[in-house]
Amino acid sequence: MPTAPDGPTFRDAVDTDVDDLVALIESAYRGDSSRTGWTTEADILEGQRTDPEGVLAVIKSPDSRLLIVERDGTTVACCQIEHRGTHAYFGMFAVSPALQGAGLGKVIIAEAERLARETWDAKEMHMTVISVREDLIAWYERRGYRRTGEMTPFPYGDERFGLPQRDDLQFELLTKPLA
């Protein structure tokens, strides 16, 4: 996988990465540690963001790649890309809270888009974001993603996705052409 000078290294996750990835994803979105960065969901969701079974399922899926981003041999970020016909899905994106806001996310999403184009000839990237996450949606819009207005209900009652702290949560589909 490519590495920019002094930049991050990308590689596909393997089974032995599961615990590190769960810890990274939880630290970026849940609990007090997530408040160090700007991607926290701690005010809208408590409980878990993911679990070892969910991460392992992504690693094992034949249509999916879970990319690990390392700096100096340490896992600092991750993201999933999944082949879905003419488009790819981008998910499970997490950057260590201590490194958020320094431009690493832009590098990762650009690499994920490149891989989706080159690996699967994907014409478009899709993702879903909790619709009340206006700051996060704005960040994706600056990367070329567009809101579709297409909503999917939040899975209230399924603790695998967290414990909602409000009753208006739903996912919005964002898309970007990969020309």
Backbone bond lengths (Angstrom), bond angles and torsions (degrees), N, CA, C in turn:
res aa  C-N    CA-C-N  psi(-1)  N-CA   C-N-CA  omega(-1)  CA-C   N-CA-C  phi
1 M - - - 1.456 - - 1.529 109.31 -
2 P 1.320 117.03 151.43 1.462 119.87 -175.46 1.524 112.92 -71.50
3 T 1.297 113.60 152.23 1.454 121.40 175.04 1.518 107.62 -137.30
4 A 1.307 116.00 128.24 1.457 120.37 174.56 1.521 107.72 -80.06
5 P 1.344 117.37 154.99 1.465 118.55 176.80 1.529 109.80 -55.83
6 D 1.310 116.58 128.33 1.463 122.66 -178.65 1.521 112.36 58.41
7 G 1.320 117.80 14.05 1.455 121.41 -178.78 1.512 111.14 -99.85
8 P 1.306 115.05 -174.69 1.459 119.76 -178.49 1.527 112.06 -75.56
9 T 1.305 115.83 158.66 1.454 123.82 173.24 1.516 107.73 -105.87
10 F 1.338 116.29 137.64 1.464 121.78 178.71 1.521 108.82 -110.59
11 R 1.332 115.75 140.04 1.462 120.94 173.45 1.519 108.87 -152.42
12 D 1.331 115.73 159.46 1.457 120.59 176.41 1.521 109.76 -75.63
13 A 1.323 116.20 138.88 1.461 121.36 177.89 1.521 110.23 -70.05
14 V 1.316 115.19 150.97 1.463 122.85 174.64 1.531 108.29 -125.64
15 D 1.319 115.48 170.12 1.466 121.01 -175.32 1.534 113.04 -50.95
16 T 1.325 116.86 -39.36 1.468 119.91 -175.76 1.530 112.94 -72.04
17 D 1.335 117.49 -6.33 1.470 121.38 177.70 1.528 113.26 -88.10
18 V 1.331 117.90 -8.81 1.464 121.37 -170.09 1.526 112.41 -54.52
19 D 1.322 118.81 -51.20 1.468 120.43 -175.97 1.528 111.85 -61.73
20 D 1.336 116.99 -42.64 1.466 120.29 178.19 1.525 111.04 -63.05
21 L 1.324 116.53 -39.29 1.468 120.00 -178.76 1.525 111.63 -69.06
22 V 1.319 117.54 -42.15 1.472 120.19 177.24 1.524 109.30 -59.65
23 A 1.323 117.55 -45.32 1.468 121.45 -179.86 1.531 110.76 -62.06
24 L 1.322 117.76 -42.67 1.462 121.60 178.77 1.523 111.11 -62.26
25 I 1.327 116.87 -49.43 1.464 121.09 -177.18 1.534 110.07 -63.13
26 E 1.311 117.05 -44.63 1.471 119.94 178.29 1.527 110.87 -61.17
27 S 1.337 117.30 -41.75 1.473 120.31 -177.73 1.522 112.17 -66.66
28 A 1.331 117.27 -27.87 1.464 120.68 -178.52 1.523 112.95 -81.19
29 Y 1.329 117.88 -22.00 1.463 120.19 -171.99 1.516 116.02 -123.27
30 R 1.322 118.84 -25.62 1.454 120.77 -171.55 1.518 111.63 -126.35
31 G 1.323 114.68 152.53 1.451 121.49 172.99 1.517 113.40 74.14
32 D 1.322 114.64 -179.80 1.463 120.84 -175.52 1.517 112.65 -63.60
33 S 1.327 118.78 -34.22 1.461 119.96 -178.88 1.527 110.83 -61.61
34 S 1.325 117.26 -31.41 1.460 120.06 -178.26 1.531 112.10 -69.35
35 R 1.317 116.81 -20.84 1.469 120.05 -178.52 1.527 112.64 -70.46
36 T 1.339 116.83 -13.48 1.463 120.96 175.55 1.521 110.33 -64.92
37 G 1.310 116.24 -36.07 1.465 121.94 178.92 1.515 110.73 -97.85
38 W 1.327 115.96 -174.94 1.465 119.52 -177.82 1.519 113.16 -105.26
39 T 1.346 118.62 -1.76 1.465 120.71 -178.19 1.523 113.06 -92.21
40 T 1.310 117.93 6.23 1.463 120.89 -175.94 1.525 112.45 -55.76
41 E 1.325 114.05 143.08 1.462 121.44 171.27 1.522 109.75 -113.03
42 A 1.331 116.93 11.87 1.459 121.90 -171.63 1.526 113.18 -58.51
43 D 1.324 118.39 -26.46 1.460 120.24 -179.66 1.528 113.15 -83.38
44 I 1.327 117.22 -16.08 1.464 119.06 -179.32 1.528 112.97 -113.14
45 L 1.343 117.02 -19.86 1.460 121.32 -179.21 1.521 110.03 -142.46
46 E 1.315 115.75 134.76 1.455 121.55 171.07 1.526 106.99 -110.85
47 G 1.326 115.85 -178.89 1.460 119.12 -179.97 1.506 111.19 78.82
48 Q 1.325 116.56 -160.53 1.454 120.79 -173.37 1.522 112.53 -84.08
49 R 1.327 115.97 155.86 1.469 123.29 173.64 1.516 109.56 -99.73
50 T 1.335 115.76 -34.06 1.463 121.46 177.86 1.521 108.20 -154.48
51 D 1.318 115.82 179.31 1.458 120.25 177.68 1.531 108.58 -145.11
52 P 1.340 116.89 166.76 1.468 119.15 -177.78 1.532 113.21 -56.41
53 E 1.317 117.81 -38.10 1.465 120.78 -179.58 1.530 111.36 -63.75
54 G 1.324 116.65 -41.35 1.464 120.53 179.16 1.514 112.43 -65.96
55 V 1.322 116.99 -41.34 1.462 121.03 179.13 1.527 109.81 -67.62
56 L 1.326 117.31 -43.84 1.463 120.71 179.84 1.530 110.98 -63.02
57 A 1.325 117.16 -37.27 1.469 120.28 178.46 1.528 110.98 -61.08
58 V 1.328 117.32 -39.18 1.470 120.69 178.14 1.525 110.07 -66.96
59 I 1.330 116.90 -43.55 1.466 120.86 179.01 1.526 110.90 -59.60
60 K 1.316 117.30 -41.32 1.466 122.61 -174.80 1.531 113.47 -81.33
61 S 1.329 118.51 -18.28 1.455 121.15 -175.67 1.529 111.00 -65.12
62 P 1.332 117.76 129.15 1.469 120.04 -178.93 1.533 113.79 -68.93
63 D 1.321 117.92 -19.61 1.469 121.81 -179.19 1.520 112.92 -100.18
64 S 1.320 117.10 10.94 1.452 120.53 -172.88 1.522 110.74 -132.74
65 R 1.313 115.37 151.47 1.465 121.78 171.86 1.520 107.21 -128.95
66 L 1.312 116.37 131.19 1.451 121.54 173.47 1.518 105.81 -107.27
67 L 1.328 115.51 108.50 1.461 121.23 -176.74 1.517 110.57 -89.00
68 I 1.311 114.53 133.90 1.460 121.69 173.20 1.512 107.07 -101.88
69 V 1.317 115.16 137.20 1.458 121.63 177.50 1.522 106.20 -112.28
70 E 1.335 115.33 124.06 1.460 120.63 -177.61 1.519 110.73 -120.88
71 R 1.308 114.14 150.30 1.461 122.77 169.09 1.521 105.82 -131.48
72 D 1.300 115.51 125.21 1.465 120.95 -179.83 1.526 111.91 52.00
73 G 1.341 116.66 39.05 1.460 121.41 176.64 1.511 115.48 79.66
74 T 1.327 117.62 1.57 1.458 121.76 -179.62 1.521 109.84 -107.21
75 T 1.326 116.89 135.12 1.460 121.55 177.17 1.521 109.18 -70.68
76 V 1.349 116.08 121.06 1.464 120.43 -177.97 1.526 112.62 -118.69
77 A 1.348 116.87 -12.36 1.463 119.80 -178.94 1.527 108.62 -165.93
78 C 1.347 114.07 168.40 1.461 119.71 175.37 1.517 109.29 -157.66
79 C 1.328 115.03 162.59 1.455 121.00 171.85 1.514 109.05 -160.17
80 Q 1.304 114.95 155.31 1.453 122.55 177.44 1.519 108.98 -108.34
81 I 1.315 116.33 139.15 1.459 120.61 165.25 1.521 106.41 -125.99
82 E 1.329 115.17 137.87 1.460 120.81 -176.57 1.514 109.64 -132.45
83 H 1.319 116.01 132.63 1.460 122.13 179.51 1.525 109.30 -77.95
84 R 1.328 116.36 123.42 1.460 121.88 179.17 1.525 109.37 -134.21
85 G 1.303 115.81 69.00 1.465 119.93 178.74 1.516 110.99 74.08
86 T 1.345 117.55 -122.19 1.461 120.77 -178.03 1.522 112.79 -81.79
87 H 1.327 117.21 -6.98 1.460 119.09 177.52 1.527 110.55 -125.92
88 A 1.318 114.33 169.01 1.457 121.72 174.52 1.516 107.77 -118.60
89 Y 1.310 115.98 152.87 1.466 122.10 177.20 1.520 108.06 -106.97
90 F 1.334 115.52 136.38 1.458 122.73 178.61 1.515 107.75 -110.63
91 G 1.315 117.48 125.65 1.459 120.18 -179.07 1.507 112.03 -156.83
92 M 1.326 115.28 -171.23 1.458 124.36 179.16 1.529 111.59 44.69
93 F 1.330 115.50 41.25 1.462 122.84 -176.68 1.517 109.36 -87.48
94 A 1.308 116.30 123.13 1.465 120.69 178.79 1.518 109.21 -146.93
95 V 1.328 114.46 136.86 1.463 122.56 174.56 1.522 106.71 -122.99
96 S 1.305 116.44 136.45 1.469 120.54 177.77 1.523 109.78 -49.08
97 P 1.343 119.11 129.87 1.466 120.81 -177.52 1.530 114.01 -53.20
98 A 1.334 117.11 -33.87 1.466 120.33 -179.14 1.526 112.42 -67.86
99 L 1.336 117.67 -19.37 1.464 121.24 -177.58 1.526 113.19 -106.69
100 Q 1.319 117.38 -0.90 1.462 120.00 -178.89 1.527 110.33 -68.91
101 G 1.318 115.50 145.47 1.456 121.22 178.19 1.516 114.08 88.02
102 A 1.339 117.46 4.26 1.460 120.89 -177.33 1.526 113.00 -107.85
103 G 1.341 117.02 7.09 1.462 120.00 176.73 1.516 115.53 97.29
104 L 1.325 118.36 -4.00 1.456 121.00 -179.22 1.529 111.39 -64.38
105 G 1.317 117.85 -39.55 1.459 121.44 -179.79 1.517 112.57 -58.30
106 K 1.327 117.57 -39.58 1.467 121.77 178.63 1.520 111.00 -62.17
107 V 1.322 116.45 -41.08 1.464 121.90 179.65 1.528 109.78 -65.09
108 I 1.313 116.77 -42.90 1.465 121.51 -177.13 1.523 110.81 -66.53
109 I 1.316 117.52 -47.56 1.464 119.12 -177.70 1.526 110.73 -65.82
110 A 1.324 117.57 -35.10 1.473 120.31 176.74 1.529 110.43 -64.91
111 E 1.320 117.74 -40.70 1.467 121.19 177.84 1.528 110.52 -66.41
112 A 1.321 118.16 -41.25 1.466 121.09 178.10 1.528 110.74 -61.81
113 E 1.322 117.18 -41.73 1.469 120.93 178.40 1.530 110.56 -64.82
114 R 1.326 117.02 -41.99 1.462 121.17 178.67 1.525 110.62 -61.54
115 L 1.321 116.34 -46.33 1.461 120.40 -179.48 1.525 111.48 -63.94
116 A 1.319 117.70 -39.82 1.475 120.94 179.18 1.531 110.42 -63.20
117 R 1.329 116.67 -40.70 1.475 120.58 177.73 1.525 110.75 -66.04
118 E 1.337 116.01 -50.02 1.463 120.40 -173.52 1.521 113.22 -75.05
119 T 1.324 117.92 -35.51 1.461 121.10 -176.69 1.524 111.99 -79.81
120 W 1.338 116.47 -43.13 1.466 120.71 -171.93 1.524 113.61 -120.23
121 D 1.329 117.61 1.52 1.453 121.41 -174.82 1.533 111.14 56.22
122 A 1.332 115.94 36.75 1.464 121.32 -179.66 1.527 109.67 -64.78
123 K 1.302 115.74 135.95 1.468 122.35 -179.33 1.518 111.98 -92.64
124 E 1.341 116.11 -17.56 1.457 120.15 -174.83 1.526 108.45 -153.34
125 M 1.329 116.30 149.51 1.457 121.57 174.08 1.523 106.75 -109.20
126 H 1.325 116.01 135.88 1.461 122.89 176.27 1.520 109.17 -117.28
127 M 1.314 115.58 152.41 1.458 121.60 171.85 1.515 107.92 -155.49
128 T 1.319 116.48 160.59 1.460 120.01 172.41 1.524 108.07 -120.34
129 V 1.339 114.75 141.37 1.460 122.14 -178.69 1.524 107.19 -133.79
130 I 1.316 116.88 141.79 1.461 119.98 175.98 1.528 107.48 -59.89
131 S 1.316 116.60 124.14 1.468 122.18 -168.48 1.527 114.27 -62.34
132 V 1.322 118.93 -23.03 1.468 120.16 178.83 1.527 112.31 -82.63
133 R 1.321 118.00 -1.81 1.467 122.67 179.71 1.528 110.06 -85.80
134 E 1.311 116.65 63.62 1.469 122.46 -174.34 1.527 112.64 -57.53
135 D 1.344 118.18 -40.07 1.467 120.79 -179.95 1.521 111.33 -64.65
136 L 1.326 116.69 -40.30 1.454 120.91 179.23 1.530 111.19 -70.01
137 I 1.316 116.73 -42.06 1.461 120.36 177.66 1.529 110.04 -61.98
138 A 1.315 117.10 -41.06 1.471 120.48 177.99 1.528 110.75 -61.61
139 W 1.340 117.51 -38.28 1.464 120.90 177.73 1.524 109.86 -62.08
140 Y 1.326 117.25 -45.23 1.467 120.53 177.88 1.532 111.39 -65.30
141 E 1.310 117.92 -36.99 1.466 120.26 177.71 1.529 110.51 -62.08
142 R 1.320 117.31 -37.21 1.471 120.35 177.00 1.533 111.63 -66.99
143 R 1.317 117.98 -18.79 1.464 123.64 176.08 1.526 111.31 -92.24
144 G 1.346 118.23 4.33 1.457 121.60 176.53 1.516 115.62 100.60
145 Y 1.314 118.10 2.97 1.468 121.20 178.27 1.518 109.85 -81.69
146 R 1.332 115.60 149.33 1.464 121.67 -179.07 1.515 109.67 -124.16
147 R 1.328 113.62 140.25 1.464 119.95 174.93 1.520 108.56 -71.43
148 T 1.322 116.58 138.36 1.459 120.27 179.51 1.523 112.51 -102.22
149 G 1.328 116.95 -18.45 1.458 120.31 -173.56 1.521 112.30 79.75
150 E 1.331 116.71 -4.30 1.474 121.38 179.23 1.526 108.59 -81.14
151 M 1.321 115.35 117.27 1.462 121.22 -175.15 1.527 111.73 -109.62
152 T 1.328 114.69 148.66 1.455 123.27 174.12 1.521 106.54 -125.77
153 P 1.321 117.90 136.94 1.469 119.34 -178.78 1.532 112.44 -63.14
154 F 1.319 115.96 146.13 1.459 121.28 172.45 1.527 107.17 -72.74
155 P 1.333 118.29 141.78 1.473 120.23 -177.80 1.536 112.68 -79.34
156 Y 1.341 115.22 67.90 1.474 119.76 177.63 1.526 108.92 -55.99
157 G 1.332 115.90 138.88 1.450 120.69 177.99 1.517 113.77 91.75
158 D 1.340 118.34 -10.50 1.461 121.70 177.59 1.525 107.86 -104.35
159 E 1.328 115.79 99.05 1.469 121.05 -172.92 1.527 113.35 -65.51
160 R 1.351 117.87 -11.25 1.466 119.49 175.73 1.526 110.68 -61.99
161 F 1.322 117.97 -22.88 1.459 122.20 -177.69 1.526 112.35 -104.18
162 G 1.312 117.49 6.78 1.448 121.28 177.99 1.514 112.45 107.01
163 L 1.316 114.52 175.20 1.455 122.92 -179.74 1.530 107.68 -111.37
164 P 1.328 117.22 102.98 1.469 120.77 -175.96 1.528 112.31 -61.17
165 Q 1.326 115.23 139.56 1.454 122.29 177.89 1.523 111.79 -103.27
166 R 1.335 116.47 4.17 1.458 122.11 176.77 1.522 108.26 -150.25
167 D 1.324 115.57 162.72 1.466 119.66 -172.57 1.522 114.36 -104.45
168 D 1.335 117.79 13.93 1.468 120.20 -176.86 1.531 112.88 -116.86
169 L 1.320 116.65 26.16 1.467 119.45 -176.47 1.527 111.02 -83.97
170 Q 1.326 115.24 137.68 1.460 123.05 173.61 1.514 107.10 -156.72
171 F 1.309 116.04 163.80 1.455 121.58 179.81 1.520 109.50 -101.82
172 E 1.343 116.15 136.32 1.463 120.81 174.47 1.519 109.00 -109.50
173 L 1.328 115.28 136.99 1.457 121.32 176.80 1.511 109.40 -79.81
174 L 1.347 115.99 127.97 1.457 123.28 172.27 1.522 107.46 -113.33
175 T 1.313 117.14 143.88 1.465 121.10 -179.24 1.530 110.71 -135.32
176 K 1.334 114.58 156.03 1.455 121.25 176.51 1.525 108.61 -147.18
177 P 1.345 117.83 128.83 1.465 119.26 173.62 1.531 109.48 -67.00
178 L 1.325 115.99 142.46 1.469 121.25 178.29 1.532 108.19 -112.23
179 A 1.306 115.92 65.78 1.482 120.49 -176.64 1.509 110.50 -77.12
